[in-house]
Every structure is written in C-alpha cells, then in structure tokens.
Amino acid sequence: MTTGALALPTTAMWLIGTTVLALLAIYFIGFDQGAVSIFGSDMHVHEFVHDGRHLLGFPCH
C-alpha cells in the first residue's frame, strides 16, 4: 500500500458501511410504521423519531 492512498478493499468497506447505515437511518426515520414496520404494531420507534420525521418532510399522519 502506498502512503497517502487508501487500498481499494478499505475504501469499499467504508462505502458499504456508510451506505448500510444511511439506508437504516432512512428506513427508521421515514418508513418504520404501519405495513412495512419490522416491529409489528409497536410504535416506539415511530414516536422516538416523530419530530425528526416531520423536520425532514416525511408525512406520518
């Protein structure tokens, strides 16, 4: 590995990790309610991110 340059596997792992975290954040803030909820009818996640959901423009009512 050369100095100052990231190896391709390291860069790929950072890209994959960042993408997965971003998709999880979008899911929990934007879509975890109702029919697509992975927690069933439990609304704890929905209520926890409720204000952030409105701030980002996601409708939920």
PDB file of N, CA, C and O in Angstrom:
ATOM      1  N   MET A   1       0.846  -1.169   0.000  1.00  0.00           N
ATOM      2  CA  MET A   1       0.000   0.000   0.000  1.00  0.00           C
ATOM      3  C   MET A   1       0.897   1.239   0.000  1.00  0.00           C
ATOM      4  O   MET A   1       1.909   1.283   0.699  1.00  0.00           O
ATOM      5  N   THR A   2       0.528   2.208  -0.763  1.00  0.00           N
ATOM      6  CA  THR A   2       1.320   3.425  -0.836  1.00  0.00           C
ATOM      7  C   THR A   2       0.881   4.408   0.229  1.00  0.00           C
ATOM      8  O   THR A   2      -0.250   4.351   0.710  1.00  0.00           O
ATOM      9  N   THR A   3       1.762   5.295   0.590  1.00  0.00           N
ATOM     10  CA  THR A   3       1.462   6.294   1.597  1.00  0.00           C
ATOM     11  C   THR A   3       0.501   7.333   1.026  1.00  0.00           C
ATOM     12  O   THR A   3       0.694   7.824  -0.086  1.00  0.00           O
ATOM     13  N   GLY A   4      -0.541   7.664   1.801  1.00  0.00           N
ATOM     14  CA  GLY A   4      -1.484   8.686   1.379  1.00  0.00           C
ATOM     15  C   GLY A   4      -2.631   8.174   0.529  1.00  0.00           C
ATOM     16  O   GLY A   4      -3.546   8.936   0.218  1.00  0.00           O
ATOM     17  N   ALA A   5      -2.609   6.928   0.151  1.00  0.00           N
ATOM     18  CA  ALA A   5      -3.687   6.372  -0.666  1.00  0.00           C
ATOM     19  C   ALA A   5      -4.341   5.219   0.086  1.00  0.00           C
ATOM     20  O   ALA A   5      -3.657   4.412   0.716  1.00  0.00           O
ATOM     21  N   LEU A   6      -5.655   5.146   0.017  1.00  0.00           N
ATOM     22  CA  LEU A   6      -6.377   4.048   0.645  1.00  0.00           C
ATOM     23  C   LEU A   6      -6.408   2.854  -0.298  1.00  0.00           C
ATOM     24  O   LEU A   6      -6.519   3.007  -1.515  1.00  0.00           O
ATOM     25  N   ALA A   7      -6.311   1.702   0.266  1.00  0.00           N
ATOM     26  CA  ALA A   7      -6.428   0.492  -0.535  1.00  0.00           C
ATOM     27  C   ALA A   7      -7.875   0.321  -0.984  1.00  0.00           C
ATOM     28  O   ALA A   7      -8.792   0.759  -0.290  1.00  0.00           O
ATOM     29  N   LEU A   8      -8.085  -0.298  -2.114  1.00  0.00           N
ATOM     30  CA  LEU A   8      -9.423  -0.493  -2.656  1.00  0.00           C
ATOM     31  C   LEU A   8     -10.341  -1.242  -1.688  1.00  0.00           C
ATOM     32  O   LEU A   8     -11.486  -0.823  -1.521  1.00  0.00           O
ATOM     33  N   PRO A   9      -9.902  -2.331  -1.039  1.00  0.00           N
ATOM     34  CA  PRO A   9     -10.799  -3.010  -0.098  1.00  0.00           C
ATOM     35  C   PRO A   9     -11.212  -2.121   1.077  1.00  0.00           C
ATOM     36  O   PRO A   9     -12.353  -2.197   1.533  1.00  0.00           O
ATOM     37  N   THR A  10     -10.313  -1.292   1.566  1.00  0.00           N
ATOM     38  CA  THR A  10     -10.645  -0.389   2.668  1.00  0.00           C
ATOM     39  C   THR A  10     -11.685   0.629   2.226  1.00  0.00           C
ATOM     40  O   THR A  10     -12.648   0.890   2.946  1.00  0.00           O
ATOM     41  N   THR A  11     -11.496   1.192   1.066  1.00  0.00           N
ATOM     42  CA  THR A  11     -12.446   2.168   0.540  1.00  0.00           C
ATOM     43  C   THR A  11     -13.807   1.521   0.309  1.00  0.00           C
ATOM     44  O   THR A  11     -14.839   2.113   0.626  1.00  0.00           O
ATOM     45  N   ALA A  12     -13.814   0.316  -0.239  1.00  0.00           N
ATOM     46  CA  ALA A  12     -15.071  -0.388  -0.490  1.00  0.00           C
ATOM     47  C   ALA A  12     -15.801  -0.681   0.815  1.00  0.00           C
ATOM     48  O   ALA A  12     -17.022  -0.536   0.881  1.00  0.00           O
ATOM     49  N   MET A  13     -15.086  -1.084   1.842  1.00  0.00           N
ATOM     50  CA  MET A  13     -15.727  -1.373   3.127  1.00  0.00           C
ATOM     51  C   MET A  13     -16.333  -0.114   3.739  1.00  0.00           C
ATOM     52  O   MET A  13     -17.431  -0.169   4.292  1.00  0.00           O
ATOM     53  N   TRP A  14     -15.642   1.013   3.651  1.00  0.00           N
ATOM     54  CA  TRP A  14     -16.190   2.276   4.150  1.00  0.00           C
ATOM     55  C   TRP A  14     -17.437   2.671   3.373  1.00  0.00           C
ATOM     56  O   TRP A  14     -18.416   3.132   3.960  1.00  0.00           O
ATOM     57  N   LEU A  15     -17.408   2.494   2.069  1.00  0.00           N
ATOM     58  CA  LEU A  15     -18.553   2.833   1.234  1.00  0.00           C
ATOM     59  C   LEU A  15     -19.755   1.950   1.557  1.00  0.00           C
ATOM     60  O   LEU A  15     -20.876   2.444   1.677  1.00  0.00           O
ATOM     61  N   ILE A  16     -19.526   0.659   1.696  1.00  0.00           N
ATOM     62  CA  ILE A  16     -20.613  -0.264   2.029  1.00  0.00           C
ATOM     63  C   ILE A  16     -21.172   0.036   3.418  1.00  0.00           C
ATOM     64  O   ILE A  16     -22.388   0.080   3.603  1.00  0.00           O
ATOM     65  N   GLY A  17     -20.295   0.240   4.382  1.00  0.00           N
ATOM     66  CA  GLY A  17     -20.747   0.539   5.744  1.00  0.00           C
ATOM     67  C   GLY A  17     -21.548   1.826   5.824  1.00  0.00           C
ATOM     68  O   GLY A  17     -22.583   1.877   6.489  1.00  0.00           O
ATOM     69  N   THR A  18     -21.080   2.858   5.153  1.00  0.00           N
ATOM     70  CA  THR A  18     -21.789   4.138   5.150  1.00  0.00           C
ATOM     71  C   THR A  18     -23.139   4.006   4.464  1.00  0.00           C
ATOM     72  O   THR A  18     -24.126   4.578   4.926  1.00  0.00           O
ATOM     73  N   THR A  19     -23.192   3.265   3.376  1.00  0.00           N
ATOM     74  CA  THR A  19     -24.449   3.065   2.661  1.00  0.00           C
ATOM     75  C   THR A  19     -25.459   2.308   3.517  1.00  0.00           C
ATOM     76  O   THR A  19     -26.633   2.674   3.558  1.00  0.00           O
ATOM     77  N   VAL A  20     -25.013   1.259   4.198  1.00  0.00           N
ATOM     78  CA  VAL A  20     -25.912   0.487   5.057  1.00  0.00           C
ATOM     79  C   VAL A  20     -26.443   1.356   6.193  1.00  0.00           C
ATOM     80  O   VAL A  20     -27.640   1.326   6.479  1.00  0.00           O
ATOM     81  N   LEU A  21     -25.583   2.123   6.840  1.00  0.00           N
ATOM     82  CA  LEU A  21     -26.040   2.997   7.923  1.00  0.00           C
ATOM     83  C   LEU A  21     -27.014   4.060   7.420  1.00  0.00           C
ATOM     84  O   LEU A  21     -28.000   4.365   8.091  1.00  0.00           O
ATOM     85  N   ALA A  22     -26.747   4.619   6.256  1.00  0.00           N
ATOM     86  CA  ALA A  22     -27.643   5.626   5.691  1.00  0.00           C
ATOM     87  C   ALA A  22     -29.007   5.022   5.365  1.00  0.00           C
ATOM     88  O   ALA A  22     -30.037   5.637   5.639  1.00  0.00           O
ATOM     89  N   LEU A  23     -29.021   3.828   4.784  1.00  0.00           N
ATOM     90  CA  LEU A  23     -30.297   3.182   4.465  1.00  0.00           C
ATOM     91  C   LEU A  23     -31.079   2.815   5.723  1.00  0.00           C
ATOM     92  O   LEU A  23     -32.304   2.932   5.745  1.00  0.00           O
ATOM     93  N   LEU A  24     -30.387   2.375   6.762  1.00  0.00           N
ATOM     94  CA  LEU A  24     -31.072   2.092   8.026  1.00  0.00           C
ATOM     95  C   LEU A  24     -31.663   3.359   8.635  1.00  0.00           C
ATOM     96  O   LEU A  24     -32.782   3.337   9.148  1.00  0.00           O
ATOM     97  N   ALA A  25     -30.923   4.454   8.582  1.00  0.00           N
ATOM     98  CA  ALA A  25     -31.435   5.722   9.109  1.00  0.00           C
ATOM     99  C   ALA A  25     -32.665   6.175   8.335  1.00  0.00           C
ATOM    100  O   ALA A  25     -33.651   6.606   8.932  1.00  0.00           O
ATOM    101  N   ILE A  26     -32.611   6.080   7.013  1.00  0.00           N
ATOM    102  CA  ILE A  26     -33.771   6.474   6.206  1.00  0.00           C
ATOM    103  C   ILE A  26     -34.968   5.580   6.511  1.00  0.00           C
ATOM    104  O   ILE A  26     -36.096   6.066   6.597  1.00  0.00           O
ATOM    105  N   TYR A  27     -34.735   4.282   6.676  1.00  0.00           N
ATOM    106  CA  TYR A  27     -35.833   3.366   6.990  1.00  0.00           C
ATOM    107  C   TYR A  27     -36.472   3.732   8.328  1.00  0.00           C
ATOM    108  O   TYR A  27     -37.690   3.892   8.413  1.00  0.00           O
ATOM    109  N   PHE A  28     -35.654   3.864   9.370  1.00  0.00           N
ATOM    110  CA  PHE A  28     -36.219   4.113  10.692  1.00  0.00           C
ATOM    111  C   PHE A  28     -36.866   5.484  10.801  1.00  0.00           C
ATOM    112  O   PHE A  28     -37.864   5.627  11.508  1.00  0.00           O
ATOM    113  N   ILE A  29     -36.338   6.489  10.133  1.00  0.00           N
ATOM    114  CA  ILE A  29     -36.931   7.814  10.197  1.00  0.00           C
ATOM    115  C   ILE A  29     -38.128   7.930   9.262  1.00  0.00           C
ATOM    116  O   ILE A  29     -39.129   8.556   9.610  1.00  0.00           O
ATOM    117  N   GLY A  30     -38.032   7.335   8.085  1.00  0.00           N
ATOM    118  CA  GLY A  30     -39.059   7.572   7.096  1.00  0.00           C
ATOM    119  C   GLY A  30     -40.109   6.513   6.912  1.00  0.00           C
ATOM    120  O   GLY A  30     -41.232   6.831   6.519  1.00  0.00           O
ATOM    121  N   PHE A  31     -39.788   5.255   7.184  1.00  0.00           N
ATOM    122  CA  PHE A  31     -40.710   4.212   6.764  1.00  0.00           C
ATOM    123  C   PHE A  31     -41.129   3.236   7.849  1.00  0.00           C
ATOM    124  O   PHE A  31     -41.990   2.398   7.587  1.00  0.00           O
ATOM    125  N   ASP A  32     -40.579   3.294   9.034  1.00  0.00           N
ATOM    126  CA  ASP A  32     -40.926   2.314  10.059  1.00  0.00           C
ATOM    127  C   ASP A  32     -42.246   2.668  10.719  1.00  0.00           C
ATOM    128  O   ASP A  32     -42.289   3.245  11.806  1.00  0.00           O
ATOM    129  N   GLN A  33     -43.298   2.314  10.050  1.00  0.00           N
ATOM    130  CA  GLN A  33     -44.638   2.453  10.599  1.00  0.00           C
ATOM    131  C   GLN A  33     -45.575   1.626   9.739  1.00  0.00           C
ATOM    132  O   GLN A  33     -45.286   1.360   8.572  1.00  0.00           O
ATOM    133  N   GLY A  34     -46.661   1.232  10.298  1.00  0.00           N
ATOM    134  CA  GLY A  34     -47.688   0.561   9.519  1.00  0.00           C
ATOM    135  C   GLY A  34     -47.269  -0.773   8.918  1.00  0.00           C
ATOM    136  O   GLY A  34     -46.647  -1.602   9.582  1.00  0.00           O
ATOM    137  N   ALA A  35     -47.619  -0.967   7.648  1.00  0.00           N
ATOM    138  CA  ALA A  35     -47.459  -2.256   6.982  1.00  0.00           C
ATOM    139  C   ALA A  35     -46.008  -2.656   6.781  1.00  0.00           C
ATOM    140  O   ALA A  35     -45.717  -3.849   6.691  1.00  0.00           O
ATOM    141  N   VAL A  36     -45.087  -1.703   6.707  1.00  0.00           N
ATOM    142  CA  VAL A  36     -43.694  -2.047   6.445  1.00  0.00           C
ATOM    143  C   VAL A  36     -42.833  -2.054   7.708  1.00  0.00           C
ATOM    144  O   VAL A  36     -41.608  -2.135   7.617  1.00  0.00           O
ATOM    145  N   SER A  37     -43.451  -1.970   8.868  1.00  0.00           N
ATOM    146  CA  SER A  37     -42.702  -1.952  10.122  1.00  0.00           C
ATOM    147  C   SER A  37     -42.137  -3.330  10.429  1.00  0.00           C
ATOM    148  O   SER A  37     -42.847  -4.332  10.341  1.00  0.00           O
ATOM    149  N   ILE A  38     -40.846  -3.381  10.794  1.00  0.00           N
ATOM    150  CA  ILE A  38     -40.254  -4.666  11.167  1.00  0.00           C
ATOM    151  C   ILE A  38     -40.564  -5.016  12.621  1.00  0.00           C
ATOM    152  O   ILE A  38     -40.227  -6.106  13.085  1.00  0.00           O
ATOM    153  N   PHE A  39     -41.206  -4.092  13.339  1.00  0.00           N
ATOM    154  CA  PHE A  39     -41.540  -4.327  14.741  1.00  0.00           C
ATOM    155  C   PHE A  39     -43.026  -4.575  14.943  1.00  0.00           C
ATOM    156  O   PHE A  39     -43.495  -4.556  16.080  1.00  0.00           O
ATOM    157  N   GLY A  40     -43.775  -4.807  13.881  1.00  0.00           N
ATOM    158  CA  GLY A  40     -45.205  -5.054  14.010  1.00  0.00           C
ATOM    159  C   GLY A  40     -45.954  -3.784  14.364  1.00  0.00           C
ATOM    160  O   GLY A  40     -45.726  -2.731  13.768  1.00  0.00           O
ATOM    161  N   SER A  41     -46.850  -3.886  15.339  1.00  0.00           N
ATOM    162  CA  SER A  41     -47.670  -2.731  15.710  1.00  0.00           C
ATOM    163  C   SER A  41     -47.043  -1.890  16.820  1.00  0.00           C
ATOM    164  O   SER A  41     -47.677  -0.957  17.313  1.00  0.00           O
ATOM    165  N   ASP A  42     -45.824  -2.199  17.217  1.00  0.00           N
ATOM    166  CA  ASP A  42     -45.129  -1.429  18.250  1.00  0.00           C
ATOM    167  C   ASP A  42     -44.714  -0.075  17.685  1.00  0.00           C
ATOM    168  O   ASP A  42     -44.020  -0.013  16.670  1.00  0.00           O
ATOM    169  N   MET A  43     -45.130   1.005  18.332  1.00  0.00           N
ATOM    170  CA  MET A  43     -44.902   2.342  17.801  1.00  0.00           C
ATOM    171  C   MET A  43     -43.764   3.080  18.506  1.00  0.00           C
ATOM    172  O   MET A  43     -43.651   4.296  18.351  1.00  0.00           O
ATOM    173  N   HIS A  44     -42.918   2.392  19.274  1.00  0.00           N
ATOM    174  CA  HIS A  44     -41.840   3.065  19.995  1.00  0.00           C
ATOM    175  C   HIS A  44     -40.851   3.753  19.059  1.00  0.00           C
ATOM    176  O   HIS A  44     -40.446   4.887  19.317  1.00  0.00           O
ATOM    177  N   VAL A  45     -40.458   3.087  17.982  1.00  0.00           N
ATOM    178  CA  VAL A  45     -39.516   3.692  17.038  1.00  0.00           C
ATOM    179  C   VAL A  45     -40.170   4.891  16.371  1.00  0.00           C
ATOM    180  O   VAL A  45     -39.538   5.936  16.217  1.00  0.00           O
ATOM    181  N   HIS A  46     -41.430   4.749  15.973  1.00  0.00           N
ATOM    182  CA  HIS A  46     -42.148   5.849  15.332  1.00  0.00           C
ATOM    183  C   HIS A  46     -42.187   7.073  16.236  1.00  0.00           C
ATOM    184  O   HIS A  46     -41.901   8.185  15.791  1.00  0.00           O
ATOM    185  N   GLU A  47     -42.537   6.877  17.489  1.00  0.00           N
ATOM    186  CA  GLU A  47     -42.629   8.004  18.421  1.00  0.00           C
ATOM    187  C   GLU A  47     -41.261   8.601  18.721  1.00  0.00           C
ATOM    188  O   GLU A  47     -41.149   9.809  18.929  1.00  0.00           O
ATOM    189  N   PHE A  48     -40.215   7.771  18.747  1.00  0.00           N
ATOM    190  CA  PHE A  48     -38.872   8.258  19.034  1.00  0.00           C
ATOM    191  C   PHE A  48     -38.369   9.203  17.948  1.00  0.00           C
ATOM    192  O   PHE A  48     -37.701  10.192  18.252  1.00  0.00           O
ATOM    193  N   VAL A  49     -38.681   8.912  16.690  1.00  0.00           N
ATOM    194  CA  VAL A  49     -38.190   9.734  15.576  1.00  0.00           C
ATOM    195  C   VAL A  49     -39.276  10.639  14.994  1.00  0.00           C
ATOM    196  O   VAL A  49     -39.100  11.184  13.904  1.00  0.00           O
ATOM    197  N   HIS A  50     -40.393  10.807  15.699  1.00  0.00           N
ATOM    198  CA  HIS A  50     -41.542  11.534  15.183  1.00  0.00           C
ATOM    199  C   HIS A  50     -41.213  12.966  14.775  1.00  0.00           C
ATOM    200  O   HIS A  50     -41.545  13.374  13.662  1.00  0.00           O
ATOM    201  N   ASP A  51     -40.580  13.725  15.633  1.00  0.00           N
ATOM    202  CA  ASP A  51     -40.272  15.122  15.307  1.00  0.00           C
ATOM    203  C   ASP A  51     -39.251  15.227  14.174  1.00  0.00           C
ATOM    204  O   ASP A  51     -39.367  16.099  13.313  1.00  0.00           O
ATOM    205  N   GLY A  52     -38.267  14.354  14.171  1.00  0.00           N
ATOM    206  CA  GLY A  52     -37.297  14.337  13.077  1.00  0.00           C
ATOM    207  C   GLY A  52     -37.944  13.988  11.752  1.00  0.00           C
ATOM    208  O   GLY A  52     -37.548  14.497  10.703  1.00  0.00           O
ATOM    209  N   ARG A  53     -38.927  13.130  11.803  1.00  0.00           N
ATOM    210  CA  ARG A  53     -39.670  12.745  10.606  1.00  0.00           C
ATOM    211  C   ARG A  53     -40.334  13.971   9.990  1.00  0.00           C
ATOM    212  O   ARG A  53     -40.242  14.186   8.782  1.00  0.00           O
ATOM    213  N   HIS A  54     -40.998  14.771  10.807  1.00  0.00           N
ATOM    214  CA  HIS A  54     -41.640  15.991  10.295  1.00  0.00           C
ATOM    215  C   HIS A  54     -40.600  17.013   9.838  1.00  0.00           C
ATOM    216  O   HIS A  54     -40.797  17.674   8.818  1.00  0.00           O
ATOM    217  N   LEU A  55     -39.515  17.149  10.565  1.00  0.00           N
ATOM    218  CA  LEU A  55     -38.467  18.094  10.196  1.00  0.00           C
ATOM    219  C   LEU A  55     -37.891  17.776   8.820  1.00  0.00           C
ATOM    220  O   LEU A  55     -37.562  18.685   8.058  1.00  0.00           O
ATOM    221  N   LEU A  56     -37.769  16.495   8.501  1.00  0.00           N
ATOM    222  CA  LEU A  56     -37.216  16.083   7.204  1.00  0.00           C
ATOM    223  C   LEU A  56     -38.271  15.996   6.108  1.00  0.00           C
ATOM    224  O   LEU A  56     -37.941  15.674   4.967  1.00  0.00           O
ATOM    225  N   GLY A  57     -39.526  16.273   6.428  1.00  0.00           N
ATOM    226  CA  GLY A  57     -40.579  16.308   5.416  1.00  0.00           C
ATOM    227  C   GLY A  57     -41.284  14.996   5.157  1.00  0.00           C
ATOM    228  O   GLY A  57     -42.004  14.877   4.166  1.00  0.00           O
ATOM    229  N   PHE A  58     -41.099  13.996   6.027  1.00  0.00           N
ATOM    230  CA  PHE A  58     -41.808  12.738   5.863  1.00  0.00           C
ATOM    231  C   PHE A  58     -43.184  12.855   6.502  1.00  0.00           C
ATOM    232  O   PHE A  58     -43.274  13.187   7.684  1.00  0.00           O
ATOM    233  N   PRO A  59     -44.254  12.595   5.767  1.00  0.00           N
ATOM    234  CA  PRO A  59     -45.585  12.626   6.379  1.00  0.00           C
ATOM    235  C   PRO A  59     -45.811  11.369   7.234  1.00  0.00           C
ATOM    236  O   PRO A  59     -45.311  10.294   6.905  1.00  0.00           O
ATOM    237  N   CYS A  60     -46.549  11.507   8.304  1.00  0.00           N
ATOM    238  CA  CYS A  60     -46.832  10.321   9.104  1.00  0.00           C
ATOM    239  C   CYS A  60     -48.225  10.354   9.715  1.00  0.00           C
ATOM    240  O   CYS A  60     -48.553   9.495  10.533  1.00  0.00           O
ATOM    241  N   HIS A  61     -49.036  11.306   9.347  1.00  0.00           N
ATOM    242  CA  HIS A  61     -50.410  11.344   9.866  1.00  0.00           C
ATOM    243  C   HIS A  61     -51.371  11.233   8.713  1.00  0.00           C
ATOM    244  O   HIS A  61     -52.585  11.243   8.917  1.00  0.00           O
TER     245      HIS A  61
END
